[in-house]
Structure formats: structure tokens, C-alpha cells
Amino acid sequence: MRVLSGLQPKQVDTMIDEYHLNMLQSDNGIILFEGELEDLRRATKHVVDVTLPPGPTLSEMKAAVDKFDVQLKQSNDGPQLHGTYEEINNAVNYIVDIMTERLDL
């Protein structure tokens, strides 16, 4: 399971401890959680906050919030999505798809 970009280190440590996960880096540099299948399934339901990078427009973020079970909140680090790991992952992928389409990549 991919470690979401923007996930705070303290939240990563909590997930590792709570769900007995390990971290590894793939050959192409992606950082992943690894563990027993049931532990990974439970980890997808863990509630986290993920800081969004610059780039998505307000309407793109609103579309993701409306489509998925996540909330948008403001932090000192910028806008964050709040919800389960699985829902945030889906929302982030949705935002990336919208941005890719907008930028015609």
C-alpha cells in the first residue's frame, strides 16, 4: 500500500505501530507500507490528515470533497484532506486525474 504524499511522519509512525506495518521503497522510489493483508485492510480505514500540495484549484478540491467521504480543513501547512486513508487516497487520485486532464498531459 502506497504511503500518501503529505501524510505527517507522526501519522505514519502511528499506523506502523497500530497495524504492525513495515515501510519499504520500491525500485522506482515509491515508499510503501507492507504487512499482512488483514492489517493493510484495517489500515485503509485509519483516519488521517493529508496536506495537499500547491496546484489543485478550489473547484477541483470541492469536487473531490463532494465525491468522496473526506473533509477539507485548513492548517498551518496549507489545506488538508481529513478522512480515512482509503477515501483520501481515492480523493487524491481523483484530483490528480482532474489536474492531468486540465493540463492536458
N, C-alpha and C positions, 0 to 999 in steps of 0.2 A: 504494500500500500504506500503510495507516494506521500511524502511529508509535504504538506501545503506550504507554499511560499507565503510569508507573512505571519506564520504561526510563531508565537513567542516562545523562546527557549524554555521558560518555566512550564509552559503548557506541554511541550514535547517531553520534558522530564516527567511530568505527572502522568502522561499517557504511557510512557515506557514502564514506570513503576506500577501503575494500576492494572495494566493489561499484559505485563510480562513480555514486552516487546524488545527488540533489538533494532539498531539502526545500521544501515549499510549503504554504500554508494555504488550505483550501477556503473557499468563500463562507460556510459555516456554522461556521467556526472550527476545523475538524479539521485537524491537522497530518499531512501525508502525505509518504512517500518517493516520488520519481518517478525513473524511469530506464528503460533498455532492459529489455524483458520478460525476457530471459535473466538479466540482473543481478538483477532483482527476484526471480526464481525461486530463484537461488542465495542471495540474502539471507534468504529464508524458512527456510533450513537453518542459518543462523548461530546459534550457541549464545549465549544471553543470560540475564541475571537481571533479573526484573521485580518491584519492590516492590509488594506488594498493599495496597490502601487498606483502612482500617477498614471493617468491615461483614460480610464473609463469616464464617460460623460454622466451627468446626473440622470438623464433619461435611461441610460444603459444600466446604471445601478438600480434605479427604480424598477425597471423591467425584471431584473433578477430577483429583487425583493418580492415583487408581486407573484412571480412564477414559482419560487421556492420558499420553504419554511425557514426563512432567515430574517434577521432584523439588521437594519443599518444604524450604526451608532458612531458618535464622534469621540475620538481620543486625542491625546497629546501628539500621537504619532500619525494622525490623519483618520480618514474614515475606516471603520471596521465592519465586517460582517460578523454577526453573532448567531450561532445556531449549532446544530450537530455537525460533526465532521463531514458526514455524508452529504448533508444538504448544502453546506458551504462549498464542498468540492464540486457539486453539481452547479451551483450558482457561479462559481469562479469559471468553470469550463464554459458556461453559457455566456458570461461576459467576454471571455477570450474569443469565442465564436462570433459574437456581435462585433467586437472590435476588428477582428480579422476581416469580416465582411465589409465593415465601414471603410477600412483602409485598403480594401481590395487586394489583399495579399494572396 
